Amino acid sequence: MHKKNSILQQIHHYLACSLKDQLSKAQTSAQLCLLALLFAVCASCVIIVFRLLLQWSDSFTGLQEMDFTGIVSHWRALIPLLGAFLIYLVATASSKRYRRMGIAYVLHRVKLHYGKIPLATAPGQFFQALLALGTNFSVGREGPAIHLGAVTASVLAEKFNLPDNSVRIMAASGIAAGIAATFNAPLAAVIFVFEVILREYKVHYFFPIMLSAICGAISSQIVFGNVHELDNIQVINIPLEHYPVLAIGGLFLGAIAALFNHSLLKVTAWGQDSPLYQRLLLAGAVTSLIGFFLPQALGTGELAIAISISENPGLVMLCAILAAKMIATIAALGLGIPGGIIGPLYGIGALVGAILAHISAMYFPSLVPFIGLYTIIGMTAMMGVCLTAPLAALVALLELTHDANIIMPAMFVTIPAFLLAYQGLNTRSVFFKQLEIMGLSYKIPPVNQGLQKIGVRTLMDRRYVLVKEDKALQLEVLKRAEGRPVLFKTADNKIAHVKLDMSLGVEPSLSHIHIEGLPDSASLNRVYETLAPKREGAVFIYEGSKDNIVGVISWNMLFNEIRAGQV
């Protein structure tokens, strides 16, 4: 029986090592896809539970039942103040080190920490975002979806002891699953991850992320049905003679997007020096005040979109709601209310598009039938410009409307809007500027970025020899090693690299160089960071504990890998 168990353990160890060897490579593999799919199921379940709880809370606190034609003051307008108080209680119940959350924080962790996000941040993100959305703050659902999806996948990846380079892929896959489970838009989720989170395209990332997005979308369809929120907007193909009007509208949209970004970042910077309770109270007060007079400006953006496509909403009313929506969103996100930015941007973009359509219709009456299209174009351009994600914005609206008529005019508007905002008005990406304000780094040199994608098990020399402290034996082994690394354990239980030293005379002598150990889940970037200061030496790779050495990587091996263009 003991022999049988020993054989089973050996088989299990062999399979685990084979899996690690495969995942350490920067290439597409079936194992990577299957793991991503497994983790995506878990991430999707978390997001589905979040959506169900949000749906339940909306039945009590949602604004959909309010009569906007009657008395504007309504008890629901005071809910943001209660929400701010509850968010503060949840935030203070957790440690300060785990209070960071949202898309910018996830971006930082993906760039510099392989997507590893502490599990302790998940409860705060889950309940605070649920309170923020349930109490009608002007924030979006994709923020918590991205954070929770990344946490779920990265924690599972660490539990499975996967190599660091594949943990990043799992985290990105969890993000895609979270977005797809939120919006039922799998392709947009994939593009958003590549365009905003990873900001690079690698083939071996593509299939795990796509499978995860499909899993998220299917999960959403099983629970909520195959529905899209913008199916009710009628999109008509606009004639080519109206395209000059669209180009002018693009400039207006670019100016509004730049104003929004600058204002949001200024409020965010100002709020960094204020106590948490003051920021949350101010955000609740501003949102409640707006709710008394223009409750259409509250919530994620659905009410603003509904007003934009309604019959004869009135130009003055649209402008008032636009100003209120921008203020409510800037107050909520800038002062630390947890949530996403895409939902509010859709609402703001829809209002801007509707305003452009109504103004243009005064001079060109033939534009009246195209108000719905202008609304969609406004949403696309606003998201694309503010988040520097034009392709993700275009595909998202394409999936949400199921109408390809938006592609050409949306591209025609987004280009001048983007150029004006970023070149003419010096706009910065919201997420990266938020990271700078929070003091979180995100820039990484190309060499380090390339080395992060490869695990140490791919390069390590497994032919090492571990000898005793006997110097005569070490010298004999070293002579016969034929280039293999020779190691020995010192009296203080450290590992030393044994080398021949010819500098003291004709007779060769031994030199012992203490070397550091790295786990077999590390990436080559960890090796580079360890050896780069001296540009020499080696590290040993261990599995489980430092006593279980499985390989050695020298500086020459790593440098040759870089020079060969493998990174």
N, C-alpha and C positions, 0 to 999 in steps of 0.2 A: 504493500500500500504506500509506504514511504517513497519507494522508487517511482511508483506511478505519479505521485504528487510532484516529485522532483522533475520528472519529464514534462508534466503539464506546466510547471513554472518556467522551465527552459523554453518551451514553445511560446508561452505568453511573453517572456522577455524578448525572444527573437522577433515576434510580431511587433512588439512595442518599439524596438530599435529600428526595425524596417520601416515602420510608419514615420518615426522621427527623421530617418535618413531621407525619406521621400519628401516630407514636408519642409525640410531644410533647404531644398533646391528651389530656385526661382523659376519654376515651370508648372504648367497645368498638370493636375493629377486628379484621378477619380477619388482618391482618399480625401483630398482637400475639398472637393465638391460635396461629398457625402457629409463631412463634418459641418460644412457651412449650412447644409440643408437641415441637419439635426439642430444646430444652434438657432437657425432661423425659425424653426417651429416653436422653440421656447420663447424667443424674442417676440414672435407674433402673438403668442398667448398672453404675454404681459401687456402688450399694446391693446389687445382685444378687451382684456379686463379693464384697462384704463378707459377705453371708449365706452364700455357698458356703464361704468360708474359715472362717467361724465354725462351720458345720455339720461341716466336716472336723476342726477342732480339738476339737469336742465328742465326736467318736468316740474320742478319747484321754483327754480330761480331764473329760468331762461326768459329772454326778452320777447320771444316770439308771440306771446299772448297779449302783449301790451297794445293798447289802442292809441296809436300815434295821432289820431285825429281828435281825440278827446283831451282830457286834462294831462298835461305833460308831466306833472309831478306824480310819481308812482312809488310805492314802497320798494320796488325792485331797484330803484335808482340809488338807494342807500346801501345795497348789498355790498358794493366794493369796499366800503369802510369796514364792514364786518369781515370781509375776505382778507383785508390787509392785516387786521388783528390776528386772525387765525393763522395766516402765513407766518407772522412774526412768532407766534407760539411754537409752530412746527420747526421753524428755523433755529430758534434758541434751544430747542430740545436736542439738537444734534451738535457735534463738535464743530468748531470754526473751520478746521482743516477740511471738512467734508461739505462745506456750504457752496462751493463753486459748482456751477452746473450750466447747462445750455450748450448751444452749438459752438460758441467760441471756445469754451473749455474742452469740449470733445475734440475739436480741431487741434488744440494744443497737445492733448494726450496722444492723438493719432500721430502727430508729427514727431514728437520727441520721446514718447513712451510706448511705442508700438500699439497704441490703442488701449492700453491697460488702464481701466478706470476703477477706482476703489468701489467695492460693493456698498460701502457705507454711504455713498452719495445717492444711491438709488431711492431709498425711502423718502428722503427730503425732496428729490425731484418729483417723485410720483405724487405725493400728497400736496406739496406746495403748488405744483402745476394744476392739479385737480381743483384745488381751492381757487386758484387764479382764474381758470376757465369757467368754473362753476359759478363764480361771483361776478362774471361779466366784464372782467378787465379786457382791454384791447390787446390781447396776445393770441398767438397761434398754437395749434396742436402739434406742429411738427417738431418744436423744440424738445418737449418731453419725449416724443417718439424717438428722436435721434439719440438722446442721452440714454434712455432706458434700453433701446435696442443695442447700443454699443456696450453698455454695462453687462447686459445679459450674456452676450456672445463672448466678450473678453473674459469674464469671470469663468464661464464654462471652459474656455480655451486654456486658462491657467489651471483649472481643476484637472484637465486632461494632460497637463504638463506638455503642451505643444510648444514647439520652437517659437521664439519671439517673432521671427519674420512672418510666421503664419498667424500669430495672434492678431497682428494688424489687419490681415485679410479677413479674419473672423469678425473683428470689430466693425470693419467696413461693411461686411455682409449683414451684420446685425442692424446697422443703420439703414441699409436698403430695405430690410424686412420691416423695420419700424415705419419708415415713410410709406411703403406700399400698403401696409396694413392700415395706415391712417387715411390715405387718399385714394386707395384702389387704383394706383397709377404706377405699375411696376417699371416701365421703361423710364419714366421721369425720375423714379427713385434711383435707378442705376446711373443715369447721367448726372444727377445731383451729387451722388457720392464721388464720382470721378472729377466733376467740375469744381466742386466746392470743398469737399473734405480731403480727398487724396491729392487733387490738383495735378495728376499725372495719369497716364494710361499704360497699363501693363496687361498683356494678354492673359497671364496666369491669374490675375485678379478678376478678370471679366466673368468667367463662368460661375465661380462661387457667389459673386455678388448678384448676378442675374438670377441664379437659382433661388437665392434668398428673397429677392424681390418678388419672384413668382409665388413663393411660399406665402409671403405677407399678403399679396393681393388675393390669393385663393382663400386664406383665412378670413380676410375681410368679407369676401363674397359669401362664404359659408354662413357667417353670423349675421351680416347686415344686408346681404343681397348684392347683385351685380349692378350697383347704382353709382352714378357720378353726380356730384353736387351741382354741376353747371349744365346738366342736360337740358334744362328748361330755357336756356338762353338761345334765342333764334339767331343763327349766323347766316348772313347772306353774302355771297361773293360780290365784293365791291368792284365797280368798273375802274379801268385804268386811269380814266380822266380825273379821278378823285385822289390819285396818289400824291400830287403836290400838296394837297391839304393835309394828307397824312404826314408828310415830311415836316411841315410847319408844326403840326401837332407833336411830332417827335421832339422838337426843340423845347416845346412847352413842358412835355413830360420829363425831359432831361433836367430842366431847371427845378421842377417840383421834387424830383428824386434827389438832386444835389442838396436842396434845402432840407429835405427830410433827413438825409444822412448826416449833414453837418449839425443839425439841431440835436439829433439823437446822441451823437458822440459827445457833444458839449455837455448835455445833461448827464450822460454816463460819467464823464470825467468829473463833473461837479459833485456827483453823488458819491464818488469814492471816498471823499473826506467827511461824509456825514454819517451819523450813527444809523444803524439798520432801522430802528423803530421810527426815526424821523422820515427816512426815505419812504418806507412803506405807508406811513400815515399820510404823507403828502400825495403819494400816488393814489391812495384810496379817496382822499378828499377831492382831487382833481377829477377823477373818474366819476365820482358821485355827483359833483357839480354839473358836469357835462350831461350826466344821465337825467337830471331834472329838466333840462331844456332840449337836449337833442339825444334822446336814448338810442336813436338809430346809429349813432357813432360808437356804441359800445359793442362788446363781443368780439369774436374773431374776425368777422368781415362779412358774414352772410347777410346781415341786415343792410349794410351799405350797398352790397351788390344788388339786393332786392329793390332798394330805392332807386338805384341807377337804371335798372331796366323796367321800372314801373312806368305807367302812362302818365305823362304830364307831371313830373315831380316838381317842376319849377326850378329855374336856373339859380335863383337866390338860395333856395333851400339846399340844392346840391352843393353850392359853394360853402354854405354854413356847415353842412355835415362834413364836407371835406376838411375844413379847418379844425372842426371838433375831433374828427377821427385822427388826424395827424397829432393833435395835442394829446389826446388820450393814449395813443400808441407810444409817443415819445415819453410821456410821464410814466407809463407802466414799465416799459422795457428799460428806459434810462435810469429809473430809480430802483430797479432790482426785482420787479415782479417776475417770477419765473414763467417762461412760456416762449413760444416761437414768434418769428417775425413775418413768416410768409402769409399767414391768414390776414393780418392787418394790411399787409402790402397789397393783397388782392382787393381788399375793400377800398383802399386809397386809390389804387390804379383804376378800379371800376368807376369811381366817382370822377376822377380826372378825365377818363375817356368819355363819360357821359356829358360832362361839361363841355369838352371839345366838340362833341357831336351837336349839342344844342346851339352852341355859338356858331358853328359852321353852317348849321341848317338855316340860320337867319339870313345868310348870304347865298347859300346854295340849297334851296328847298329839296332838291333831289336826294340830299343826304339823310332825310328823315327815316327811311326804312332801314338805315344801317347803324342805328344807335346801339343795337345789341353787339354788333361787330366792334364798334369803337370801345365799348365796355370791355370786351375780351382783350382787345389790343392794349388798352390801358393797363390791365392786370398783367399781361405778359411783359410789357416794357418796364413797368414799375419793379416787378420782381427781378427781372434780368439786370437792370441797371443798379439797383440798390445792393444786390448780392453778388454782383459781377458774375452772374450765371445766366447769360442770355439763352444758351441752348437748353438748359434744364427748364427754364421758364417757358420756352416755346413748346417743348415736348409735354410738359405738365398740362398746359392749357389744351393742347391737342388731345391728350387722353381724357381730360375732364369734360370736354365738350363733344368729343367724337365727331369733330368736323374739321377737315383739312383746309377749309377756306380761310382760316386765320393765318396760315403760314406766311404767304407772300406779304400781306399788309403788315403783319406783326414784325417781320424782318425789316420792312421798309421804315417802320417807326422806331424800332429799337436801335438801329445803327446811328442815326443822328442824335438820339437821346443819350446813348452811351458816350459818343464822342464829345458832346457838349459837357456832360457831367464830369467826365474823367480828365479831359484835356483842357476844356475851357474853364471849368469851375473847380478844378483840383479836388475832385471827390475821391475818397478812399473807400476801400472795401470795409463794410461794417464789421465783419467778424475779425479781420486782422487788426483793425484799429482798436477794437475792444480788447484784444489781447495785449496790445501795447499799453492801453490805459490800465489794465489789471496787472501789468508787470509780468505777463507770461510770455515766454519766447516761443517762436514758431519757425524761425529760419534755421535751415540746416544745410551745410555745404553739400554739393553734389556727390563727392566721394563718400561721405558718411551716409547720405541718402541711398546710394547704391549698395553699400555694404550692409545696410539694415535689411535688405531684401534676401540675404543669403545666411543660412544657419551655419554654425561652426562645424556641424557634422559633415557638411559637404566638403570641407577643405582639410580637416584634421588628419594628421598622419597616425594611423592606427598601429604602426609597426614599432612602437616605442619599446624600450627595454627598461625594466625597473630592477635595479641591482641593490645589493647590500652596501654597507658603508666601507667594506674592505677595499682599500685603494688599489691593491694589486689586482683584485678581481675587476674593479672598475676599469683599470687601464687595459686589461686583457679584453674585456667586453667591448670597450670603445674601439680597440683596434679591429675587432671582428664585426663591428656593427654595420659596416657598409652603408653609412649615411643615415642609419636609423637613429632617432633620438634616444639618448641614454639618460635615465633619471634615477635619483635615489632619494630616500626619505632621511632627513637629517635628525639629529638627536632631539631637536625641539619640534619634531613632527611636521616639518615643512618639506616641500618638494624642491629639489635642486636639479639644475640641468648640468650634466657633466660634459666638459669639453677639454680638448687637448690644448695646452698652452705652450707654444714654442718660443716664447719671448725671453725665457730665462737662460737659454743655452741650447746646446745640441740635444741633450736628453729631454724628451718630452715630459711635461708634468701635467697634472690635472688641475683644472679650475672648476670651482663649484659656484654656479650662479642661481640664487634663489629666484624662482618664478612663481607667478600668481596662477590661481586656478579659476576657471570660468565654468559654469554649468553647461551641459550639452544643449540646453534650450536657448543659449545666447546666440546673438547674431555676430557676423564678422565685424560689425561696427564696434562691439565691445572689445574685441581683440585689437582693433586699430586704436581705440582710445587708450588702451593699456600700454601698447608698445610704441605708439607714435612719438611720445616725448623724447625717447632715446634713439629711435629708429634702429633698434636692435633687440635681441632677446627672444623669448618665447613664452607661451602660456600653456598650461596643461588643461585638458578638458575632462571634466568628471561627470558621472551620471549618478544622481542621488546624493551621495556624500563624497567628500574630497578624497576618501580612501579608495574610491572606485574610479580609477583613471581609465579613460577610454581613448585618449588621443592627445596629440601635441600639435600646436601651430606656432611656427616661428615667424619672425618679421620678414625674412626672405620669402617664405611661402606666400604670405599675404601680399607683399609688394609685387611679386611676380604675377599674382592673380589680378592685381589692379592694372599692371602694365600690359597684361595680355588682353585687356578689354573685356574681361568677364564680369566686371562690376559696372 
